[in-house]
Amino acid sequence: MIKKIEGIILTTTPYGDNSKIINVLTPDYGIIGIMGKGVKSIRNPLRAKTEKFTYAYFHIDYKENKLSKLIDIDIIDNFKKIRSDIELISYATYITELTNQIVKQNDSEEIYDLYKDVLIKINNGLNPLILTNILELKYLDYLGVGLNLEGCIKCGNKKDIVTIDPDIGGYICKNCYLNEKIISTKTIVMLRKYHLIDIKNISTINISKDVIEDINAFLSRYYERYTGLYIKSKDFLNKIKDIVE
C-alpha cells in the first residue's frame, strides 16, 4: 500500500554496498523501518535526504510490522542551521538518540511533536541547552519517573519550598529540609515553567546563566538517578560544550 507519511529520521543503518535502512519516527505509526535501495549511491537524488533528523514526507510502500520500501522523499525542513554547526549537530544527535530510547518505552503520539518542535526551535536559533532541558524534563513523564512539582516530595506541603533535590526527586519544604544543597528560588520557579511551557509558543528565551546551569545539572543527576538510560552522545555533547564555552 503506497502511503505519504510525515516523519523524522531517527537512525540509519547501512545495508549492502549502496542501500540503507532508515528508522523514521511518525506521529501516527510510531517508528517505521524503511528500506532505501540504492540511496547511498552518489548519483541517487535521495542520498542527501536520508540522513538523521531529516524532517520530511516519506512516500513509501507501507508494510505493517515489516520493512517498508522507500519511493520518494519531500523535504519539509532539513535544518540547515543545525547541520552547519558542530555544537547544534551535537545537541540534535543527543535529543534524537534520547527520543529513540523514549519511544521504545512509550509510544505516545505527543513524543513526536515534542521532538519535532525542539528541533525546529533550535534550528531557528533559540538556546539549544534550554530547549534540550525542557525536552528532557517533559520526557520524564513518558518514562514514568516524572517530577512532582506540586509540593514537597516528603510531606506534600505546597508552601515554604526551600530547594529541590535530584536524589530525593523533588521539592523540599523548610520543615523537611535536612542538609540538601540549596537551589535558588529562581531555579525552582523556572524548572516548573520548563515543565508547563508549550514548546510551540516559545519565541524568545531570557534566562540567567546561573539558572540555566543549575537546571541542567539537576536534570543530568535526575536522569542518572532515576531513568537508567545511558545516552552515548551525551558524553560527546558535554565535551563540545566545554570547548565552545
Phi, psi and omega in degrees: 000123181280128180225152172251115189234129175285142178184177179228134181286122178269315182217157174227145180227124178301144178222109184068201184281324189234003184246170175207156173258126178249136176256117188248126174276128182236157179286337187250337187239008185071219179267128178248130173272128184232129176275121176254094183286127176074008187285348177277349179296138182302326183275352182284125182295344180268358183306308184283348183266359183245037176262162180303152185046038168277128181255118190199174166263127181254121175268116187223156167271097191282131177230113183296131179064015175223173176291125174277168181248129180283133177250311181200166179223130172250113183292131170268313178202125178260011174051061183300320181297317179298314186290346181262004185226120185298324179293316180292324175300321180295318177296314181297321179296317180297310184291334176291315178294319177298314180300319178301320179289321181296315183296331178293338183253344181206124185260026179301137179296336182296333182299319179302312182295319179299312181298312180299314184296323178293317177301317180298315181293321176296317179296334179278359173100006178281159187304116185290329180291316178299313180297321178296317178295321177299316179296315179302316181297315180293325180295335181303326179298325182280348176265355180080015180231037181297151180285140171271106182251025180260339182184184181301131182294337183270317187236350179088357179302128182267359180244166173059037175288129183249338180196178174223136188237125182289334180282320177283327171102025177168195181293152174228128180273171184295332181285334182258353183296134175248269179224026180293154178298134179279124176256140185299152178301322179300320179293317180299315180294317183292325179299320177294321178296321176305316185290325187270337189292144173272116185304324180302331185271359181282122178241328175221154179226118178230096181226140182294151182300321181298316180294318178302314182292322178297316181293319179297318179295319179299312183292323178299315179292319181296317178299316180297322186282323193242341188264332184074007181271138170239114181254107186304320184292346178294325179297316180293320179300316180297322178294318179295320179299320180296321180293315182295319181289000000 
